[in-house]
Every structure is written in C-alpha cells, then in structure tokens.
Amino acid sequence: MIYRFITLLRFRVRYIVKMALAVSLRKALFILLTVTIFVLLVLYWNQSVLKPQFLNSAHEKSPQSSPRFKDNLIPIEKKWTYKCAGDKCVRYHYSDVVKGEKRVPFITCSMTCGEISIWPQPTIKTAVSTKSLKFSMDDIQLRLDTPYKGVEKHFRIAFDLFLKDLRHIQRLNLPKRSEQEQETERERSANNADGQSRLLTGNAIVANDKQRSKRFQLDQRIKGSHAQYGENIGAASILSRAFSTRKQCDIDSLTVNVVIHKFSDMHLSLETDESYQINTAYEKRHYRVHISANTFFGARHALSTLQQLIWFDDEDNLLRTLSKVIIVDSPKFRYRGLMLDTSRHYFSLEAIKRTIAAMSHAKLNRFHWHITDSQSFPYVSKHYPELASYGAYSDHETYTLEEIREVANFAKLRGVQIIPEIDAPAHAGNGWDWGPKHGLGELSLCINQQPWSFYCGEPPCGQLNPKNNNTYLILQKIYEELLNATGPTDYFHLGGDEVNLECWSQYFNDTDLRGLWCDFMLNTMARLKIANNHIDPKVVAVWSSGLTNTKCLPKSHFAVQVWGASSWQENYDLLDNGFNVIFSHVDAWYLDCGFGNWRATGEGACSPYRTWQNVYKHRPWERMRLDKLHKRQVLGGEVCLWTEQVDEGQLDNRLWPRAAALGERLWSDPDDEHDMDVVPQDVFKRMSLFRSRLVELGIKAEPIFPKYCARNPGECI
C-alpha cells in the first residue's frame, strides 16, 4: 500500500514538473522572440549608423560604394598619431606611444590645434573651442524660421545638399539615384524661383568688431564633462555595435536653427547682403547651431562654413565638430568670380556643375560662362538654331536653353550666379557664316581670314558686322533667351574682347572705326534693354581693350573687366574716368598660363605658371595705392581659365585649389602683415586642409606640396 502511494506521488510530482517546464519553456520562447524582434528593429533603424563602423581601413569599403567615390577617399593612416604642441600638430608612430593611448588622426589634431582652419578666413569675429564632440549623421535636423516661401523651399534643398556632402565626408554609402529622381530634383529646383529681382541694401551684421581669428579657450563654459576622444569599438557582434554607436557619441541630437527674416529675394545681385552669424551651444548631450542671416545667400555661406567645422574621425568612424563656435562673417568684395571658356573645348554639364559646387565651398559667387567664341558656337538658340548647327563641334557638344536653366538652378542652390557671355563683336566666327544663305546678309566678317595675325587675336578669325541690323536682332533674341534661363540680374556681360579694327577697315575704310565700335556697343546695350523687358541692367560689363576708355560708353552703366597686366596704365585710366572695374589681371589671375606655346607662330601662351601663392598674394588695390573713392569702384575680381590647352581631363587640377586662393583674397582680403610676396605658414596649413576637403568631395584638386609637408606642418615652409 505504501509502495503504491509513493509511486503515485512520484508520478504526480513528475507531471507537475513537466507542466511547469512546459510553461517556463513557452515563456522563455516568447521572451526570446520578443528580444529578437527588438534587435531586428534596432538593426534596421541603425543601419546607416552601422555602416561606417566596418570601414576600419582604406581597403575595407563596401562593394556597393561607387568606384568614383572610392577613388577620392583620403587613406586612413592607422600607423600615425598626432599631438598638439605649440599650436602645431606633431606626428608620432602609433607603436611608440603609451599603451592604451588613443590614436588621434591628423584632421582631428588639425581642427583642434592652433588657429581655426576655415577657408576663406572669416572677416569680423571668430572664437572657437579646442574641444571636439562626436556625432553621427542621424543626429542632424533642421529648424528653419523664415516668412518667405521661396527662401524656405530653396534653403531646404540646400540643406539636403549639405547633408549629402556630410555623407561623403562620413564615408557612408550613397545609393545611385535613378534618372527619374534626378529629373524630379531638376523640376523641383526650376519651379522654386521667386519672381523678379530686387536690389538689396542690407548692412553687415556686425561692423565694429574687427578682432582677428584667434582660438579662444571656451571649454569651461560648456556644461558637462566629456572626453575629447571617444573609445575604440573593438571586435564585437553586430548587436553590440548597434548599441555602442550611440554610447560612443557625445551628441544625442544636433539641431541647426536657421533664421532668415530680412529679404525674400532669390536672385543674387551686387547689393545682396551675404553676411551671416554662427553660434553654437552644447548642453546635456544636445548640440544646437544657430545661424542668422539677412538673405538666403548669407545663410548658404553659413552652411559652407559649418561644413568645414565638421570632419570625419577615422579612429572612431564618426563625425566630429567643435564644442563651441562663434563666427560673424561678411565679404570684403561683392563680385568674386570664376570664368570658364567652353568654346575652345566643350565641357559636360557634370564638369560645369562640379566646378560650381567647388566654387560654393570657397565662397566664390559668380560663374562667368564664356559660352561661345570664334572656334565654336555650342549654344543652341531657340530662335536661331543655325548658330549651333553651323558652329558647334558636334551635335553632342552643345548646350540647350533647358540645360543652361538647369545649371542656373543648380548654381542658385549653392549661392552662385550664372553670368553668360556671348562674346561680341570680336571672337565671333564659326556659327555666324550662314547669313547669306538665309537672306540675312553677312552677319560676321573676316571669318577664317588669313593671315590670321592681321585680323584677330588667334585663329580662326571672325568679327560681327556692325552695319547689319540682323546681327543686332540675333543678339537681342539670344540675350532674351539667356536672361529667361538664368533669371533676373543686375549684371550682364556683353563681351567686347580684342576688337580688331583692321578687319573692319577692309569693309568700312571711310568710317571712323572707333566711332563704329562705340555704335556697336551702344546698339547692343539698347538691344539688351529690350531683351530685359525694357529695363536697363544696373551694370553692363565689357572686357578691357584699347577702345574701352573711349568716352562714348556711359560710366554709370558700364563696368570694365580688366584682363591686362596689373602694371598697365589702363588700370589707372579706367578708374580715373569713373568706370567700375573687375580685376582679372593676366599676370596673376589667368589660370591657363605657363603651359607652353600651343602654336608655332605668335605668342600662344603666357608664362610663367600662376601658383596659388601668386593668386593669393595679388592685391591690386593695395599695390596701386588706391584711395577710398577709387577702391569703391573695384567691384571685385575673377580668375579666368581659357581652354586652348584644357579639356575636361585637366579641368579640376587647373582650377583647384588655385581658384580657392582668390576666394579668400576677395572674401577676407587678409592684410599683408609680412612681406607682400610671402604667404604665412598658417595659410599653407589652411589651404592644404581645404584642398583635402575638395578631394573628399570629388574634386581632383592638385596638391600644393608633398604629403609629408601636409602631415608635418611648418617643416617645409
């Protein structure tokens, strides 16, 4: 009996245990399923954060990254670490440092050691901390405060472009957009225009504080204590990476607050206020950037500056920025230009856009598009397609009106104005020879005439017929088309380069040829007014020549782009005669010089090569000792790239970083505290870092010295 009872009891206990285990197992499985779902959600939402964690070396990149992007990555230098000593980064072999000490990449040291590394240098006030903070792309958000719908639409697109550049900097995968997506962006940009242009009269934000850029120790004002450098991510599972990425960051949220309240205009003019302020605050793991500007263009420049205050730390695989920043900035000159000739060689829209994007980083604001010349006429006019039909190199080497509009919209989002130029009356040969066949008479004279050296500056010759009214009608229609494509403007370039009176004298030998040139320029200006809805542009520009000082041109309307040498008397004569000027001196700001003669006869090239130091140190307003009145007549300057010996393969390294040197000269115009022909060491450091930024963003800029010199500041200069 007792035995049966014990057996029954065992059976009952075993049953209860089995039931309990079954319930526990079900609970355990439910908990495990819940954790798995949670982990999958975390991995999904953090996939953009996880991607950079795998980039532990220059060779460990995702195969989905575009080959072009890979080619432009700055290699990760795991073997070196840097320390700040005497405002200079000193290099050490990482194996020689104390065990457990964190490796400091060169860029992190450079951004937190010595003076601030921004190009161009801010003009009014700069104060930054030496402390840096880590964050990721996912932390960034925009808060925009503006009453103007047009400004809001454009700035939100500009901010998206800013984020796209940061993704490049952080080395995140960039999925290739479809043609439909690209077309949608173009239409979105094209439809966001705000209407007619207004002249802006804003003042600079701060005028009295002329404090030079010095690095101030502001760390003590920042609440909370955070290590300057984060911890390494060791070899761990994907799950630990997902949770440790957030832990690694010093910033949980990065908010960019932008205020644009004063002007609604979306068309850059010579009166546009381009000033801005940046002020940052960091508290309780929240980082706030406050940007205030009077115009879209000032706020756009602020984004360019902010982007330079952010860098990729390849030790942590995260972005960094300075914990405290105060910048008040405004340009010294209104016109900061770059001219590209697309007639001698054709350049694709991609190359032109890449150039404009690089301009925005250097705060250059005018893209002077020398579209046509005597060699080719690549612009396809809607009213006169014969010009391109007879003048373009091929059907594929042309620019349509829609493509010019596309480039203009692209440029506007980057704070750049497109200034198209159809050179006239000289430099107009191929493309103008169809007039007699269509009953319009001779539109151009001396086309392909030999010996060319008698009748033009370079072959082939061609100069518009000043006594054929059809010539002016064609120009009027072209001006109308270009103005519609590029938007309202207060500045237009009529050309006027290298007019050859010997050409005209063959046909009009009983005429005052200088007076004939005056008639031509005044007629084209009148046609421009008609094309511009019967409104005179505030400034009409022409190239300098022996004819521009002729008293017929009204100085109230005409500005002269001076291309001759800075020592020529014409510089003084034009200013004394009351003309506003834009300097493009051949001896400093012609970037095609120094590559040898391209033809057997005549002076086919200018020498020597213009280095970035030549560009940077050229201050004609100082060397000419201009008084305040004459200095006010200097609208600014422009680097020029004529393309007899340049095609798309050389474009980037011919322009960059030399064009950026002009950016600082015209934005900041730093004083020559040292010898006028010597560039200070800190400028070399900032230029080298800026060149590296351009390379990171896909611009194949030429180096300014050996990489050893870049990584060992001060040793080579």
ZAMARGU-4260 file (C-alpha; in steps of 0.2 Angstrom, whole numbers, plus 5000, padded with zeros to 4 digits):
<rodrens>
0) 5000/5000/5000 | 5014/5012/5005 | 5023/5007/4989 | 5008/5011/4978 | 5006/5028/4987
5) 5025/5033/4984 | 5023/5028/4966 | 5008/5038/4963 | 5016/5053/4972 | 5031/5052/4961
10) 5020/5051/4945 | 5011/5067/4952 | 5027/5076/4955 | 5034/5072/4938 | 5018/5078/4930
15) 5018/5094/4939 | 5037/5097/4935 | 5034/5093/4916 | 5019/5105/4916 | 5030/5119/4925
20) 5044/5116/4912 | 5032/5117/4898 | 5025/5134/4904 | 5043/5140/4908 | 5048/5135/4890
25) 5034/5144/4882 | 5038/5160/4892 | 5056/5158/4888 | 5052/5156/4869 | 5041/5171/4870
30) 5054/5182/4878 | 5067/5176/4866 | 5055/5180/4851 | 5052/5197/4858 | 5071/5201/4861
35) 5074/5195/4843 | 5061/5207/4835 | 5068/5221/4846 | 5086/5218/4840 | 5080/5217/4822
40) 5071/5233/4823 | 5087/5241/4831 | 5097/5234/4817 | 5085/5241/4804 | 5084/5259/4811
45) 5103/5260/4815 | 5109/5253/4798 | 5115/5270/4792 | 5125/5272/4809 | 5132/5254/4807
50) 5139/5256/4790 | 5154/5267/4795 | 5159/5255/4809 | 5165/5242/4796 | 5177/5255/4787
55) 5192/5250/4798 | 5205/5253/4784 | 5206/5261/4767 | 5203/5244/4759 | 5188/5239/4769
60) 5175/5248/4760 | 5158/5242/4755 | 5157/5235/4737 | 5141/5244/4734 | 5151/5261/4736
65) 5153/5269/4719 | 5170/5267/4711 | 5172/5286/4709 | 5169/5289/4727 | 5182/5276/4732
70) 5195/5284/4722 | 5193/5301/4731 | 5194/5294/4749 | 5209/5300/4759 | 5218/5284/4765
75) 5216/5280/4784 | 5233/5281/4792 | 5232/5269/4806 | 5251/5269/4810 | 5252/5288/4814
80) 5245/5298/4828 | 5246/5317/4831 | 5248/5328/4846 | 5246/5347/4848 | 5262/5355/4853
85) 5265/5374/4852 | 5249/5376/4840 | 5257/5363/4828 | 5252/5345/4826 | 5267/5334/4828
90) 5267/5316/4821 | 5272/5300/4831 | 5272/5282/4826 | 5257/5274/4835 | 5268/5259/4840
95) 5279/5271/4850 | 5265/5279/4861 | 5260/5274/4878 | 5250/5258/4878 | 5231/5261/4879
100) 5233/5279/4872 | 5220/5284/4859 | 5226/5287/4841 | 5222/5304/4836 | 5220/5307/4817
105) 5228/5321/4808 | 5212/5330/4804 | 5206/5329/4822 | 5223/5337/4828 | 5222/5350/4815
110) 5205/5356/4819 | 5208/5357/4837 | 5226/5364/4837 | 5231/5382/4833 | 5221/5394/4823
115) 5204/5389/4816 | 5205/5380/4799 | 5192/5388/4789 | 5194/5394/4770 | 5191/5408/4767
120) 5195/5415/4784 | 5180/5424/4792 | 5182/5443/4792 | 5174/5450/4808 | 5174/5439/4823
125) 5179/5421/4826 | 5180/5412/4843 | 5181/5393/4844 | 5184/5379/4857 | 5198/5367/4856
130) 5186/5353/4862 | 5178/5342/4849 | 5162/5331/4850 | 5157/5315/4841 | 5141/5313/4832
135) 5133/5304/4818 | 5123/5309/4803 | 5107/5303/4811 | 5108/5316/4824 | 5106/5331/4812
140) 5090/5340/4810 | 5085/5357/4803 | 5073/5370/4810 | 5070/5384/4798 | 5062/5401/4803
145) 5058/5412/4788 | 5042/5420/4782 | 5047/5419/4764 | 5041/5403/4755 | 5054/5404/4741
150) 5068/5406/4753 | 5061/5391/4763 | 5060/5380/4748 | 5077/5384/4742 | 5086/5383/4758
155) 5078/5366/4762 | 5085/5359/4746 | 5102/5367/4750 | 5102/5359/4767 | 5099/5342/4759
160) 5114/5345/4748 | 5124/5350/4764 | 5119/5333/4772 | 5124/5324/4756 | 5141/5331/4757
165) 5142/5326/4775 | 5138/5308/4770 | 5153/5309/4758 | 5164/5315/4772 | 5157/5302/4784
170) 5160/5289/4771 | 5143/5282/4771 | 5136/5273/4756 | 5127/5284/4743 | 5114/5274/4733
175) 5114/5280/4715 | 5099/5290/4710 | 5088/5285/4695 | 5087/5297/4681 | 5069/5300/4686
180) 5074/5305/4703 | 5087/5317/4696 | 5074/5324/4684 | 5062/5327/4699 | 5075/5337/4708
185) 5078/5347/4692 | 5060/5351/4691 | 5059/5355/4709 | 5073/5367/4708 | 5066/5375/4692
190) 5049/5378/4700 | 5055/5386/4715 | 5060/5403/4708 | 5053/5418/4717 | 5050/5431/4703
195) 5058/5447/4699 | 5074/5453/4707 | 5076/5467/4719 | 5091/5477/4724 | 5096/5473/4742
200) 5103/5486/4754 | 5106/5476/4770 | 5120/5481/4781 | 5133/5469/4788 | 5128/5460/4804
205) 5142/5467/4814 | 5153/5481/4808 | 5164/5487/4823 | 5172/5471/4830 | 5187/5468/4819
210) 5195/5455/4830 | 5207/5443/4821 | 5204/5425/4821 | 5211/5418/4837 | 5207/5402/4846
215) 5199/5405/4862 | 5198/5393/4876 | 5179/5391/4879 | 5179/5374/4886 | 5175/5379/4903
220) 5158/5387/4898 | 5152/5370/4892 | 5141/5361/4904 | 5145/5343/4907 | 5162/5334/4906
225) 5165/5323/4891 | 5182/5316/4885 | 5189/5324/4870 | 5191/5307/4861 | 5179/5293/4862
230) 5183/5274/4865 | 5188/5262/4851 | 5175/5250/4845 | 5183/5233/4847 | 5179/5216/4839
235) 5161/5213/4844 | 5145/5207/4837 | 5133/5217/4826 | 5121/5219/4841 | 5135/5226/4852
240) 5139/5238/4838 | 5122/5244/4837 | 5121/5249/4855 | 5138/5255/4857 | 5137/5268/4842
245) 5125/5278/4852 | 5136/5276/4868 | 5151/5282/4858 | 5143/5299/4853 | 5144/5314/4863
250) 5129/5321/4855 | 5111/5314/4855 | 5104/5327/4844 | 5111/5341/4833 | 5099/5354/4828
255) 5103/5368/4815 | 5092/5383/4819 | 5092/5395/4804 | 5084/5412/4804 | 5081/5422/4788
260) 5070/5437/4791 | 5075/5452/4781 | 5075/5449/4762 | 5065/5437/4752 | 5075/5439/4735
265) 5082/5423/4727 | 5092/5432/4714 | 5110/5437/4718 | 5114/5455/4714 | 5128/5467/4718
270) 5118/5473/4733 | 5114/5456/4741 | 5119/5455/4759 | 5129/5439/4760 | 5134/5441/4779
275) 5130/5428/4792 | 5132/5423/4810 | 5135/5406/4818 | 5134/5402/4836 | 5134/5385/4844
280) 5128/5379/4861 | 5131/5361/4869 | 5121/5356/4885 | 5116/5339/4891 | 5121/5330/4875
285) 5111/5342/4864 | 5121/5352/4852 | 5112/5367/4844 | 5119/5378/4829 | 5111/5395/4827
290) 5113/5403/4810 | 5106/5420/4807 | 5107/5429/4790 | 5098/5443/4781 | 5096/5433/4765
295) 5096/5415/4758 | 5114/5418/4751 | 5121/5423/4768 | 5113/5408/4776 | 5120/5397/4762
300) 5138/5403/4765 | 5135/5399/4783 | 5132/5381/4778 | 5148/5381/4769 | 5157/5387/4784
305) 5148/5374/4796 | 5153/5360/4784 | 5171/5365/4786 | 5169/5364/4805 | 5164/5346/4803
310) 5176/5332/4799 | 5177/5313/4799 | 5187/5305/4813 | 5193/5288/4806 | 5198/5281/4823
315) 5180/5282/4829 | 5172/5281/4812 | 5161/5296/4817 | 5159/5314/4813 | 5167/5327/4825
320) 5163/5346/4827 | 5170/5359/4839 | 5160/5361/4855 | 5159/5380/4855 | 5159/5391/4839
325) 5156/5410/4837 | 5158/5417/4819 | 5152/5434/4812 | 5157/5435/4794 | 5154/5446/4779
330) 5163/5448/4762 | 5175/5462/4758 | 5171/5462/4739 | 5154/5459/4731 | 5160/5451/4715
335) 5170/5435/4717 | 5171/5426/4700 | 5177/5412/4690 | 5177/5412/4671 | 5177/5396/4661
340) 5178/5396/4642 | 5168/5382/4634 | 5171/5386/4616 | 5189/5380/4613 | 5184/5364/4621
345) 5167/5358/4626 | 5164/5354/4645 | 5150/5342/4650 | 5136/5348/4662 | 5143/5337/4675
350) 5160/5345/4674 | 5152/5363/4675 | 5141/5358/4690 | 5156/5351/4699 | 5166/5367/4696
355) 5151/5377/4703 | 5150/5366/4718 | 5168/5368/4722 | 5165/5387/4720 | 5152/5387/4734
360) 5164/5379/4746 | 5177/5393/4743 | 5163/5407/4743 | 5165/5412/4725 | 5149/5419/4719
365) 5149/5422/4700 | 5151/5409/4687 | 5156/5418/4671 | 5151/5407/4657 | 5161/5411/4641
370) 5150/5400/4631 | 5155/5405/4613 | 5170/5411/4603 | 5177/5411/4586 | 5181/5392/4587
375) 5164/5385/4590 | 5146/5391/4595 | 5139/5377/4606 | 5124/5386/4612 | 5108/5380/4604
380) 5097/5396/4602 | 5078/5393/4600 | 5076/5407/4588 | 5092/5404/4578 | 5097/5386/4579
385) 5108/5389/4564 | 5121/5396/4575 | 5125/5379/4583 | 5121/5370/4568 | 5135/5379/4558
390) 5146/5382/4573 | 5146/5368/4586 | 5159/5354/4585 | 5146/5341/4585 | 5128/5338/4589
395) 5133/5331/4606 | 5144/5346/4611 | 5131/5359/4613 | 5121/5367/4627 | 5102/5369/4626
400) 5092/5383/4634 | 5085/5370/4646 | 5102/5364/4651 | 5108/5382/4654 | 5092/5384/4665
405) 5097/5368/4674 | 5114/5374/4678 | 5107/5391/4684 | 5096/5382/4696 | 5110/5371/4702
410) 5121/5386/4705 | 5107/5396/4714 | 5106/5382/4727 | 5124/5384/4730 | 5124/5403/4731
415) 5132/5406/4714 | 5125/5417/4700 | 5127/5412/4682 | 5134/5426/4670 | 5133/5420/4652
420) 5143/5429/4639 | 5141/5428/4620 | 5157/5437/4615 | 5154/5451/4603 | 5159/5459/4591
425) 5176/5450/4590 | 5178/5432/4593 | 5163/5428/4583 | 5167/5417/4568 | 5161/5399/4566
430) 5142/5399/4568 | 5139/5416/4560 | 5143/5411/4542 | 5125/5406/4537 | 5118/5423/4535
435) 5118/5425/4516 | 5110/5408/4513 | 5095/5413/4524 | 5094/5430/4516 | 5101/5439/4532
440) 5117/5446/4524 | 5134/5445/4531 | 5132/5443/4549 | 5151/5442/4553 | 5166/5447/4543
445) 5184/5441/4541 | 5178/5423/4545 | 5194/5411/4544 | 5203/5425/4535 | 5222/5423/4533
450) 5235/5428/4538 | 5225/5427/4554 | 5238/5438/4564 | 5232/5453/4554 | 5214/5452/4558
455) 5211/5443/4575 | 5220/5438/4591 | 5220/5420/4587 | 5214/5408/4574 | 5201/5407/4567
460) 5196/5425/4564 | 5178/5432/4564 | 5171/5449/4569 | 5152/5454/4569 | 5146/5465/4555
465) 5142/5482/4564 | 5131/5488/4550 | 5120/5473/4548 | 5104/5476/4558 | 5100/5457/4558
470) 5116/5455/4568 | 5109/5465/4582 | 5092/5457/4581 | 5100/5440/4583 | 5110/5446/4598
475) 5094/5453/4606 | 5085/5436/4604 | 5100/5427/4612 | 5100/5439/4626 | 5082/5437/4629
480) 5084/5418/4630 | 5099/5418/4641 | 5090/5431/4653 | 5075/5420/4654 | 5086/5405/4658
485) 5097/5412/4671 | 5084/5424/4680 | 5083/5442/4683 | 5100/5451/4685 | 5108/5467/4688
490) 5124/5462/4679 | 5126/5456/4661 | 5142/5454/4651 | 5142/5459/4633 | 5160/5453/4628
495) 5170/5467/4619 | 5186/5457/4619 | 5200/5461/4607 | 5191/5470/4593 | 5202/5471/4578
500) 5200/5487/4568 | 5210/5480/4553 | 5196/5468/4550 | 5183/5481/4549 | 5194/5493/4539
505) 5193/5482/4524 | 5174/5485/4523 | 5172/5502/4531 | 5188/5511/4526 | 5179/5528/4525
510) 5172/5527/4543 | 5178/5532/4560 | 5182/5514/4566 | 5182/5519/4585 | 5166/5528/4582
515) 5159/5512/4574 | 5165/5502/4589 | 5155/5514/4600 | 5140/5512/4589 | 5141/5494/4591
520) 5142/5493/4610 | 5128/5506/4612 | 5117/5497/4600 | 5120/5480/4609 | 5116/5489/4625
525) 5100/5495/4618 | 5095/5478/4612 | 5100/5471/4629 | 5087/5483/4637 | 5073/5477/4625
530) 5078/5459/4629 | 5077/5463/4648 | 5059/5469/4647 | 5064/5486/4643 | 5074/5488/4660
535) 5092/5493/4659 | 5103/5481/4670 | 5112/5491/4683 | 5129/5485/4677 | 5134/5480/4659
540) 5152/5473/4658 | 5164/5473/4644 | 5182/5467/4643 | 5196/5480/4643 | 5205/5485/4627
545) 5212/5500/4619 | 5194/5505/4615 | 5186/5504/4632 | 5192/5521/4638 | 5183/5529/4623
550) 5171/5542/4631 | 5156/5535/4622 | 5152/5522/4635 | 5142/5529/4649 | 5152/5525/4665
555) 5136/5525/4675 | 5131/5509/4667 | 5147/5501/4660 | 5160/5491/4671 | 5176/5485/4663
560) 5184/5468/4667 | 5202/5472/4666 | 5212/5457/4659 | 5229/5466/4655 | 5244/5466/4667
565) 5242/5475/4684 | 5256/5487/4680 | 5247/5494/4664 | 5242/5512/4663 | 5224/5507/4658
570) 5220/5502/4676 | 5223/5519/4682 | 5215/5527/4667 | 5198/5517/4669 | 5197/5522/4687
575) 5201/5540/4684 | 5187/5540/4670 | 5174/5534/4683 | 5172/5516/4677 | 5169/5502/4690
580) 5181/5488/4687 | 5183/5469/4690 | 5201/5464/4690 | 5206/5448/4681 | 5225/5453/4678
585) 5234/5441/4667 | 5250/5442/4677 | 5241/5434/4692 | 5223/5428/4689 | 5224/5419/4672
590) 5225/5401/4676 | 5229/5394/4659 | 5246/5402/4659 | 5263/5393/4660 | 5259/5378/4649
595) 5270/5382/4634 | 5266/5388/4616 | 5252/5379/4608 | 5256/5386/4590 | 5271/5389/4580
600) 5269/5407/4577 | 5264/5422/4588 | 5263/5422/4607 | 5252/5407/4610 | 5254/5406/4629
605) 5258/5417/4644 | 5271/5412/4656 | 5276/5408/4670 | 5263/5397/4679 | 5252/5406/4691
610) 5254/5397/4708 | 5241/5398/4721 | 5253/5409/4730 | 5253/5421/4715 | 5234/5421/4715
615) 5233/5424/4734 | 5246/5437/4736 | 5239/5448/4722 | 5231/5464/4730 | 5230/5476/4716
620) 5220/5489/4726 | 5235/5489/4738 | 5249/5489/4726 | 5240/5503/4716 | 5238/5513/4732
625) 5220/5517/4728 | 5212/5530/4739 | 5194/5526/4746 | 5185/5533/4732 | 5194/5523/4719
630) 5193/5507/4729 | 5174/5509/4730 | 5175/5507/4711 | 5183/5490/4712 | 5168/5478/4712
635) 5179/5463/4714 | 5189/5451/4704 | 5189/5435/4694 | 5200/5421/4689 | 5200/5415/4671
640) 5203/5399/4663 | 5204/5400/4644 | 5204/5382/4637 | 5215/5382/4621 | 5225/5368/4631
645) 5212/5362/4643 | 5198/5349/4641 | 5188/5340/4654 | 5203/5329/4659 | 5213/5344/4666
650) 5199/5355/4672 | 5199/5351/4691 | 5218/5352/4693 | 5219/5368/4683 | 5206/5377/4694
655) 5208/5370/4711 | 5214/5374/4723 | 5221/5390/4714 | 5204/5397/4712 | 5200/5395/4730
660) 5215/5407/4734 | 5205/5420/4725 | 5190/5416/4736 | 5200/5421/4752 | 5208/5436/4744
665) 5191/5443/4739 | 5181/5437/4754 | 5193/5441/4768 | 5207/5451/4759 | 5219/5447/4774
670) 5232/5461/4777 | 5250/5459/4772 | 5257/5459/4789 | 5273/5450/4782 | 5282/5453/4766
675) 5270/5456/4752 | 5277/5441/4742 | 5277/5429/4756 | 5262/5418/4761 | 5262/5415/4780
680) 5263/5397/4787 | 5246/5396/4794 | 5239/5400/4776 | 5248/5385/4769 | 5240/5374/4783
685) 5223/5380/4780 | 5225/5379/4761 | 5231/5361/4762 | 5216/5356/4773 | 5204/5364/4761
690) 5212/5355/4746 | 5209/5339/4756 | 5191/5343/4758 | 5189/5346/4740 | 5197/5329/4736
695) 5185/5321/4749 | 5170/5329/4739 | 5176/5323/4722 | 5186/5337/4716 | 5203/5332/4709
700) 5212/5347/4715 | 5231/5347/4713 | 5242/5346/4729 | 5251/5361/4735 | 5266/5352/4741
705) 5272/5334/4746 | 5261/5324/4758 | 5275/5324/4770 | 5274/5343/4771 | 5255/5342/4774
710) 5257/5330/4788 | 5271/5339/4796 | 5265/5357/4797 | 5279/5370/4797 | 5293/5359/4792
715) 5294/5363/4773 | 5289/5381/4773
</rodrens>
